[in-house]
């Protein structure tokens, strides 16, 4: 279907949101219109999650597989996908949602249409990075031949617990999250507990998290990049991805 657009961070968040919405629809309505055969491991895992009141998003499957199966679960006779977007999109938003539509088309093999209203006025662009240190680390990763183009900064990661925590960096194909932790924001009892809960939720959803401190990055960013590179090499061997 025409040109293939890159998956922008905003597009990935939209895809995750659509996937979670489909899973919640199945969960809330306790749909049991599918018949899990012994060979259908995805559906067996999905029904297992429904049995414990969790959205049917089995870990270990690609986003493409989850979206395709969920769409056909919600509507086995589905002929096309209609995505309504509110508020209206600016030019960048249109490009992002075009990427979403084409991704959905490839994942589900169904025509995908995005509908949005007229643009009322300029909107302030959301900062891509939340700190100068994040931006610096991202730049160094882009300079590294093995890491270039892998990580998305400051995006949401969908979990099987109906949560979508925002992470500093994620490499989706390798299921690897990189977080930058500062003592100021992560040393309180609540902050410490929140980090462990996030790691649990993303871990059960198939991700591994590498936590780096702001001090170690500031002191030796080359060593920080080396740590990330070693994790990437390990995940490539595990997931057979490039």
C-alpha positions in Angstrom: 0.0 0.0 0.0 2.2 2.8 -1.3 5.3 4.0 0.5 6.3 2.5 3.9 6.7 5.3 6.5 9.0 5.0 9.5 7.4 4.4 12.9 7.6 7.7 14.6 7.4 7.8 18.5 3.9 9.3 18.3 2.9 6.5 15.9 4.2 3.8 18.2 2.2 5.3 21.1 -1.0 5.3 18.9 -0.4 1.7 17.9 0.1 0.7 21.6 -3.1 2.6 22.5 -5.1 0.8 19.7 -3.7 -2.6 20.8 -4.6 -1.9 24.4 -8.1 -0.7 23.5 -8.8 -3.9 21.5 -7.5 -6.0 24.4 -9.7 -4.1 26.9 -12.7 -4.6 24.6 -12.2 -8.3 24.6 -11.6 -8.3 28.4 -14.5 -6.1 29.4 -17.0 -8.1 27.3 -15.4 -11.5 28.1 -15.6 -12.5 24.5 -15.5 -16.3 24.1 -16.4 -16.5 20.4 -13.1 -18.0 19.4 -12.3 -21.7 19.7 -8.7 -22.4 20.9 -7.3 -25.4 19.2 -4.4 -27.3 20.7 -2.1 -25.9 18.0 -3.2 -22.3 18.5 -0.7 -21.3 21.3 -1.6 -17.6 21.0 -5.3 -18.1 21.6 -4.6 -20.6 24.4 -2.4 -18.0 26.1 -5.0 -15.2 25.5 -7.7 -17.3 27.1 -5.4 -18.0 30.0 -5.0 -14.2 30.6 -8.8 -13.7 30.4 -9.3 -16.4 33.0 -7.3 -14.3 35.5 -9.0 -11.0 34.4 -6.0 -9.7 32.4 -6.2 -8.2 28.9 -5.4 -10.9 26.3 -1.9 -9.7 25.2 0.3 -12.8 25.4 4.0 -12.1 26.0 6.5 -13.2 23.4 4.4 -12.3 20.4 5.0 -9.4 18.1 2.7 -6.3 18.0 1.7 -7.3 14.5 0.4 -10.7 15.7 -1.4 -9.3 18.7 -3.2 -6.7 16.6 -4.2 -9.1 13.8 -5.5 -11.7 16.3 -7.4 -9.1 18.4 -9.1 -7.5 15.4 -10.4 -10.8 14.2 -11.4 -11.8 17.7 -13.5 -8.6 18.1 -15.0 -8.9 14.7 -14.3 -12.2 12.7 -16.1 -10.6 9.7 -14.1 -7.4 9.9 -13.7 -5.9 6.4 -11.8 -2.7 7.2 -10.4 -0.7 10.2 -11.6 2.8 10.9 -9.6 5.0 13.3 -11.1 8.2 14.5 -8.7 10.8 15.9 -9.7 13.7 18.2 -8.5 16.4 18.4 -7.7 17.3 14.8 -4.1 16.6 13.5 -1.5 19.0 12.3 0.8 18.1 9.4 3.2 16.1 11.6 0.2 14.3 13.2 -1.1 13.3 9.8 2.3 11.8 8.9 2.3 9.9 12.2 -1.2 8.5 11.7 -0.4 7.6 8.1 2.4 5.5 9.5 -0.1 4.0 12.0 -2.6 3.2 9.2 0.0 1.6 7.0 1.3 -0.4 9.9 -2.2 -1.6 10.8 -2.8 -2.5 7.2 0.4 -4.6 7.1 -0.3 -6.2 10.5 -4.0 -7.1 9.8 -4.0 -7.2 6.0 -7.2 -5.1 6.2 -7.8 -1.6 4.7 -7.2 1.0 7.4 -8.8 4.5 7.3 -7.9 7.4 9.6 -10.6 10.1 10.1 -9.8 13.4 11.8 -11.2 16.9 11.8 -9.9 20.2 10.4 -7.0 21.7 12.1 -8.2 24.6 14.3 -4.8 26.1 15.2 -1.2 25.4 15.9 -0.4 23.1 18.8 2.7 23.2 20.8 5.1 20.3 19.9 5.8 17.9 22.8 9.5 17.7 23.7 11.0 14.5 22.5 13.5 14.4 25.4 12.8 15.0 29.1 16.3 16.0 30.0 19.6 17.2 28.4 21.2 13.9 29.6 18.7 11.8 27.7 19.3 13.9 24.6 23.1 13.5 25.0 22.8 9.7 25.5 20.5 9.4 22.5 23.0 11.3 20.3 25.9 9.0 21.4 23.8 5.9 20.7 23.1 7.2 17.2 26.8 7.6 16.7 27.3 3.9 17.6 27.2 1.6 14.6 25.5 -1.2 16.5 22.9 1.0 18.3 22.0 3.5 15.5 18.3 3.5 14.8 17.3 1.0 17.4 16.0 3.0 20.3 13.0 5.3 20.6 13.2 8.0 23.3 10.4 9.0 25.7 7.6 6.7 24.6 4.9 4.5 26.2 5.3 0.7 26.5 2.2 -1.4 26.6 2.0 -4.0 29.3 -0.3 -7.0 29.9 -1.6 -5.2 33.1 -3.5 -2.5 31.1 -0.7 0.0 31.9 1.5 1.9 29.6 4.5 3.4 31.5 6.6 6.0 29.7 10.2 5.0 29.5 13.4 6.8 28.6 14.4 4.5 25.8 13.0 1.3 24.3 14.2 -1.0 21.6 10.9 -2.8 20.8 12.2 -5.6 18.6 14.7 -6.6 21.2 12.3 -6.0 24.1 14.9 -3.8 25.8 14.2 -0.7 28.0 16.9 1.7 29.1 16.1 4.0 32.0 18.2 6.9 33.4 17.8 7.1 37.2 18.7 10.1 39.3 19.0 9.9 43.1 16.8 13.0 43.4 13.8 11.4 41.7 14.2 7.7 42.5 15.4 7.6 46.2 12.1 8.3 47.9 10.1 5.2 49.2 7.4 5.9 46.6 9.8 6.4 43.8 11.8 3.3 44.7 8.6 1.2 44.9 7.3 2.6 41.6 10.4 1.6 39.8 10.2 -2.0 41.0 6.5 -2.1 40.0 7.2 -0.8 36.5 10.1 -3.3 36.1 7.7 -6.1 37.2 5.0 -5.1 34.8 7.3 -4.6 31.8 9.2 -7.7 32.7 6.1 -9.9 32.7 5.3 -8.3 29.4 8.5 -9.6 27.9 10.9 -6.6 28.4 14.1 -6.4 30.3 15.2 -3.1 31.8 18.7 -1.7 32.0 18.9 1.1 34.6 21.8 3.6 34.4 22.4 6.4 36.9 22.7 10.0 35.7 26.0 10.2 37.5 27.6 7.3 35.7 26.4 8.6 32.3 27.8 12.1 33.1 31.1 10.6 34.4 31.7 8.1 31.5 29.2 8.1 28.7 31.3 5.7 26.7 31.0 3.1 29.4 27.2 3.7 29.5 26.9 3.1 25.8 29.1 0.0 26.1 26.7 -1.4 28.7 23.7 -0.8 26.4 25.6 -2.3 23.4 26.3 -5.5 25.4 22.7 -5.8 26.3 21.7 -5.3 22.7 24.1 -8.0 21.6 22.6 -10.4 24.1 19.0 -9.6 23.0 19.9 -10.0 19.4 21.1 -13.5 20.1 18.0 -14.4 22.1 15.5 -12.9 19.7 17.4 -13.5 16.4 16.9 -9.8 15.4 19.1 -7.3 13.8 
